[in-house]
Amino acid sequence: MLKKIPTAQVKLGMYLQGMEGSWLSHPFWKTKFVLTDPEDLKALKASGVPFCWIDASKGLDVDAPEAPKAALAPPAPAPVAASVEPQAVPAAPAAPAVIAAAPRLELSTAPTSMGEELERATQVMQRSKRAVMHLFGEARLGKAIDAEQCLPLVEEVASSVVRNPSALISLARLKTKDDYTYMHSVAVCALMVSLARQMGLDEPQTREAGLAGLLHDVGKMMMPLNVLNKPGALTDDEFAIMRDHPTRGFEMLKEGTSVPEAALDVALRHHEKMDGSGYPGKLAGEQISLLSRMGAVCDVYDAITSNRPYKNAWDPASSLARMAQWTGHFDPRVFQAFVKCVGIYPVGTLVKLQSGRLGVVLEQNATALTAPRVRVFYSTKSQMPIPTLVLDLSAANAGDRIVGREDPATWGFQRLDELWQAPAK
């Protein structure tokens, strides 16, 4: 039986079904779990949430005596709180099994090195791919999206970004042509979280940004598969079909549960441009919300740095250089903050050093964007590979510096990703 009770009456052993008010004010990234941690109970009571819904069939009732954690069977209903029959509360749409089954996460946000985080980020990417494939598959079948059920995935991605901003974002670029549609959403989620933190947005806004990034392209699930996955350039008619995906995504999310306005807006407006030449509304400048302006940058960067069915990826540094030249496309302030996120020389960029050596960027130095850690492996003077060496170009004794970026295709390098992913020795 579902009961609405004052938050002050909530105690350990109760099954928390929901909380009143905007989910952005809630202390947890998810609901529908048994409260067993005293710190969780303390956070809930300090959150300002006035009332909670509990399920007395799955946990303790309001006036039940404390029971051992192993025995959480509810006693008889008490008259202290107003009770309602289950059908009196609108039933939430069935949650995607892969996401809903995820346990409540205890995630560390302590800073880690690139090498340490790459292993954890790989696992996050694998879980995220399965979850998003299931989520989008359900959407294609016409099932409503419950945004609250996406929050554990957003939290896991965000925690990786907090521990090390480059690891998951760099791995997300390595998606294949076949899984682009799903992993693009995970990548934009991570980029939005990183950009939101760079721009000084608070935690609820950062949470919204990540969720908006995850859901921004859900409208593509309504596109014909032969158009969505076409290996060649789209015809004018096919492109007109694809241009409808923001509107379709907005409509789908509007029918969902707990989807915030910001996520609806990003789904609808991430293809708008600052000069008014975008779609679907031809909005310009401040008519476009901040999160949608952020979404435009993140969406394009991941798209052009990923292998697509109809084109190969551009390298990260040249992608930023090209984006900087697209006058009227992006908000300059947002784009400048984005460059600080991914670095002037993003992870995986091939750079030439003053010594004549070539190296691949391994990790950013937050205080010195032009002096990242690199792994040198080739001499332009001898035109030969050399023993690999990791250099921190920000160190006083580095003895070298970057003089420019290089195109891997010019040198015939096809395995740079293996170099930057290899553990530093």
C-alpha positions in Angstrom: 0.0 0.0 0.0 1.3 3.4 -0.9 1.2 6.1 1.7 2.0 9.8 1.7 3.7 10.8 4.9 5.7 13.9 6.2 9.4 13.5 5.6 10.0 13.9 9.3 8.3 10.5 9.8 10.5 8.7 7.4 12.8 6.2 9.0 15.3 3.4 8.2 13.6 0.3 6.8 11.0 2.1 4.8 10.7 1.6 1.0 10.9 5.0 -0.6 8.6 5.1 -3.6 8.7 8.8 -4.4 9.2 12.4 -3.2 7.0 15.5 -3.7 8.3 18.5 -5.6 10.7 18.8 -8.5 13.2 15.9 -8.7 16.0 18.4 -9.0 15.5 19.2 -5.3 15.7 15.6 -4.3 18.8 14.4 -2.4 19.0 11.2 -4.4 19.5 10.4 -8.1 16.8 7.8 -7.9 13.9 6.6 -5.8 12.2 3.3 -5.3 14.7 1.7 -2.8 14.8 0.7 0.9 16.4 3.2 3.1 19.1 1.5 5.0 21.9 4.1 5.3 21.6 6.6 8.1 23.4 9.2 6.0 20.7 8.8 3.3 18.0 9.4 5.9 19.8 12.4 7.2 20.2 13.9 3.7 16.5 13.3 3.0 15.4 15.1 6.2 17.7 18.0 5.5 16.6 18.4 1.8 13.5 20.4 2.4 11.3 17.8 0.6 7.9 18.1 2.5 6.3 14.8 1.9 7.4 11.3 0.7 5.5 8.3 -0.7 6.4 5.0 0.9 5.3 1.5 -0.1 4.3 -0.3 3.1 4.2 -3.7 1.2 7.9 -3.5 0.6 9.3 -1.9 3.8 8.4 -0.6 7.2 5.2 1.2 7.9 5.0 4.6 9.7 4.4 3.3 13.3 5.9 -0.1 13.0 8.7 -1.0 15.5 12.2 -1.1 14.2 13.0 -4.4 12.6 16.3 -6.1 11.8 17.5 -5.2 8.3 17.0 -8.8 7.2 13.3 -8.7 8.1 11.5 -5.7 6.5 8.0 -7.2 6.3 5.4 -4.5 7.0 3.1 -4.7 9.9 -0.6 -3.8 9.8 -1.3 -0.3 8.3 -1.5 2.4 10.9 -3.9 5.3 11.0 -1.2 7.9 11.6 -0.8 8.8 7.9 -3.4 9.1 5.2 -3.3 6.0 3.0 -4.4 5.6 -0.5 -5.1 2.6 -2.7 -2.3 1.9 -5.2 -4.6 2.7 -8.1 -5.1 6.2 -6.8 -1.5 7.1 -7.6 -0.8 7.3 -11.4 1.4 4.3 -12.3 4.8 5.1 -13.7 5.5 3.7 -17.1 7.5 0.4 -17.0 11.2 1.3 -16.7 13.7 -0.1 -19.1 14.9 -3.3 -17.4 18.6 -2.6 -17.8 18.4 0.8 -16.2 15.8 0.1 -13.6 17.7 -3.0 -12.3 20.8 -1.0 -11.5 21.5 -0.8 -7.8 21.8 2.5 -6.0 25.4 3.5 -6.8 28.1 4.4 -4.2 30.4 6.3 -6.5 33.7 7.9 -5.6 34.5 11.3 -7.1 38.1 11.5 -5.8 40.4 12.7 -8.6 42.3 9.9 -10.5 44.9 9.8 -13.1 44.1 9.2 -16.7 45.4 5.7 -16.6 43.5 4.8 -13.5 40.2 6.2 -14.8 40.5 4.6 -18.3 39.9 1.2 -16.8 36.8 2.3 -14.8 35.5 4.4 -17.7 35.7 1.4 -20.0 33.3 -0.4 -17.7 31.0 2.6 -17.5 30.9 2.8 -21.3 30.0 -0.9 -21.6 27.2 -0.6 -19.1 26.0 2.7 -20.7 25.9 1.1 -24.1 23.6 -1.7 -22.9 21.4 0.7 -21.0 21.0 3.2 -23.8 20.4 0.5 -26.4 17.6 -0.8 -24.3 16.2 2.6 -23.5 16.2 3.6 -27.2 14.8 0.3 -28.2 11.8 0.8 -25.8 11.4 4.3 -27.3 11.3 2.9 -30.8 8.4 0.7 -29.7 6.5 3.7 -28.5 7.0 3.2 -24.7 7.2 6.4 -22.6 10.5 7.5 -21.2 10.8 7.8 -17.4 13.7 10.3 -16.9 14.1 9.4 -13.3 15.1 5.9 -14.3 17.9 7.4 -16.4 19.5 9.2 -13.4 21.7 6.3 -12.2 23.3 6.2 -15.6 23.8 9.9 -15.7 25.3 9.7 -12.2 27.8 7.0 -13.2 28.9 9.0 -16.3 29.1 12.2 -14.3 31.2 10.6 -11.5 33.7 9.4 -14.1 33.9 12.9 -15.5 34.5 14.4 -12.0 37.2 11.9 -11.3 39.0 12.6 -14.6 37.4 14.8 -17.2 39.3 13.3 -20.2 39.0 9.5 -19.8 35.4 8.7 -20.6 35.1 11.6 -23.1 38.1 10.3 -25.0 36.9 6.7 -25.0 33.5 7.8 -26.2 35.0 9.0 -29.4 36.1 5.5 -30.3 32.6 4.3 -31.0 32.0 2.2 -34.1 29.8 3.2 -37.1 27.3 0.5 -36.0 26.8 1.8 -32.4 27.2 5.5 -33.1 23.6 6.4 -32.4 23.6 4.9 -28.9 27.1 5.9 -27.8 26.8 9.4 -29.2 24.1 10.0 -26.5 26.5 8.8 -23.8 29.3 10.9 -25.2 27.1 14.1 -25.3 26.0 13.3 -21.7 29.6 13.3 -20.6 30.5 16.4 -22.6 27.5 18.3 -21.2 28.5 17.4 -17.6 32.1 18.5 -18.2 31.0 21.7 -19.9 28.4 22.5 -17.2 31.1 22.2 -14.5 33.5 24.4 -16.5 30.8 27.1 -16.8 30.2 27.0 -13.1 26.7 25.6 -13.2 25.4 24.2 -9.9 24.8 20.6 -9.2 21.1 20.5 -10.2 21.9 22.3 -13.4 24.8 20.0 -14.1 22.5 17.0 -13.5 20.0 18.5 -15.9 22.7 19.1 -18.5 23.8 15.5 -18.3 20.3 14.1 -18.6 19.6 16.5 -21.5 22.7 15.2 -23.3 21.7 11.6 -22.8 18.2 12.2 -24.2 18.9 14.9 -26.9 18.7 12.5 -29.9 15.9 10.2 -28.8 13.9 11.5 -31.7 16.2 9.6 -34.1 14.4 6.4 -32.9 11.4 7.6 -34.9 13.5 7.9 -38.1 13.4 5.2 -40.8 16.4 2.9 -40.2 17.4 2.9 -43.9 17.8 6.7 -43.6 19.3 6.7 -40.1 22.0 4.2 -41.0 22.5 5.0 -44.6 26.2 4.6 -45.5 26.3 7.4 -48.0 25.3 11.0 -48.3 21.6 11.7 -47.7 19.4 13.0 -50.5 17.5 16.3 -50.0 14.4 14.3 -49.2 16.2 12.1 -46.7 17.8 15.1 -45.0 14.4 16.7 -44.7 13.2 13.5 -42.9 16.2 13.6 -40.5 15.7 17.3 -39.8 12.4 16.3 -38.1 14.1 14.3 -35.3 14.4 17.2 -32.9 10.6 17.8 -33.0 9.9 14.1 -32.8 12.2 13.8 -29.8 10.5 16.7 -28.1 7.1 15.1 -28.6 8.3 11.8 -27.3 9.8 13.3 -24.2 6.8 15.4 -23.5 4.8 12.2 -23.2 7.3 10.8 -20.8 7.6 10.9 -17.0 9.7 13.3 -14.9 11.4 14.8 -18.0 12.5 18.4 -17.0 11.8 21.4 -19.3 15.5 21.8 -19.9 15.8 18.3 -21.4 12.7 19.0 -23.6 14.3 22.2 -24.8 17.7 20.6 -25.7 16.0 17.8 -27.6 14.1 20.4 -29.6 16.8 23.1 -30.0 20.3 21.4 -30.2 20.4 22.2 -34.0 19.6 25.9 -33.7 22.5 28.3 -34.5 23.4 31.6 -33.1 22.9 33.4 -36.5 19.3 32.0 -36.8 20.1 29.6 -39.7 19.5 26.4 -37.7 16.4 24.3 -37.3 13.6 23.6 -36.5 12.7 27.2 -35.2 15.5 29.4 -36.7 16.0 30.9 -33.3 19.0 33.2 -32.8 21.2 34.4 -30.0 19.6 34.6 -26.6 16.4 33.1 -28.0 18.3 29.8 -27.6 18.6 28.6 -24.0 22.1 28.2 -22.4 21.7 24.4 -22.2 20.7 24.2 -25.8 23.7 26.3 -26.9 25.8 24.0 -24.9 24.1 21.0 -26.5 24.9 22.3 -29.9 28.6 22.4 -29.3 28.8 19.0 -27.6 26.6 17.4 -30.3 28.7 18.7 -33.2 32.1 17.9 -31.6 31.2 14.3 -30.8 29.7 13.9 -34.3 32.7 15.1 -36.3 35.2 13.3 -34.1 33.4 9.9 -34.5 33.3 7.4 -37.3 29.9 7.7 -39.0 28.2 5.4 -41.6 29.0 8.0 -44.3 32.4 9.5 -43.2 35.5 8.9 -41.1 36.2 10.8 -38.0 38.2 14.0 -37.9 41.0 14.2 -35.3 40.1 16.1 -32.1 42.3 19.2 -32.5 41.5 19.8 -36.1 37.8 19.4 -35.3 38.1 22.2 -32.7 40.0 24.4 -35.3 37.2 23.9 -37.8 34.4 24.6 -35.3 36.2 27.8 -34.4 35.9 29.0 -38.0 32.1 28.4 -38.3 31.0 32.0 -37.7 27.5 32.3 -36.4 27.1 28.6 -35.5 28.1 28.5 -31.8 27.9 30.8 -28.8 31.6 32.1 -28.5 31.5 32.1 -24.7 30.2 28.5 -24.6 32.7 27.4 -27.2 35.6 28.9 -25.3 34.5 27.1 -22.2 34.3 23.9 -24.2 37.8 24.2 -25.4 39.0 24.5 -21.8 37.1 21.2 -21.1 38.6 19.1 -23.8 41.9 21.0 -24.1 43.5 22.9 -27.0 45.1 19.6 -27.8 42.5 17.0 -26.8 43.6 13.5 -25.8 44.6 11.5 -28.9 45.9 14.6 -30.8 49.1 14.1 -32.8 51.5 16.9 -32.0 54.9 17.9 -33.2 57.5 19.0 -30.6 60.3 21.6 -31.0 62.8 18.7 -30.9 61.3 17.3 -34.1 59.7 14.4 -32.3 56.0 13.4 -32.7 53.8 12.5 -29.8 50.2 11.7 -28.9 48.5 13.7 -26.2 47.7 11.5 -23.1 46.3 13.9 -20.6 45.5 17.6 -20.0 47.2 19.9 -17.5 44.4 22.0 -16.2 46.7 24.9 -15.4 48.6 24.7 -18.7 46.4 23.9 -21.7 49.3 24.2 -24.2 51.5 21.8 -22.2 49.7 18.4 -21.8 51.3 15.1 -21.0 52.4 13.4 -24.3 53.9 10.1 -25.4 56.6 10.6 -28.0 57.2 7.8 -30.4 58.6 9.1 -33.7 61.4 11.2 -35.0 60.7 13.5 -38.0 64.5 13.9 -38.4 65.3 10.3 -38.9 61.8 9.4 -40.2 61.9 6.4 -37.8 60.0 5.2 -34.7 61.9 5.9 -31.5 61.5 4.3 -28.0 58.3 5.7 -26.5 58.7 8.2 -23.7 56.0 10.0 -21.6 56.7 13.7 -21.1 54.9 16.2 -18.9 55.4 19.3 -21.0 54.3 21.5 -18.1 57.3 20.3 -16.0 60.2 22.7 -15.6 62.6 20.0 -16.8 60.5 18.9 -19.8 63.0 20.4 -22.3 60.5 20.5 -25.1 57.3 22.1 -26.2 54.5 21.7 -28.8 55.0 23.7 -32.0 52.0 22.4 -33.9 49.5 19.6 -34.5 49.8 17.1 -37.2 47.4 15.1 -39.3 47.8 11.4 -38.6 46.7 10.5 -42.1 49.7 12.5 -43.5 52.1 10.3 -41.6 50.1 7.1 -42.2 49.6 6.5 -38.5 46.5 4.4 -38.0 47.0 3.1 -34.4 47.3 6.3 -32.4 44.4 5.2 -30.2 46.5 2.3 -28.9 49.3 4.7 -28.0 47.2 7.0 -25.8 45.3 4.2 -24.2 48.4 2.3 -23.2 49.4 2.6 -19.5 52.1 5.2 -18.8 55.4 3.6 -17.7 
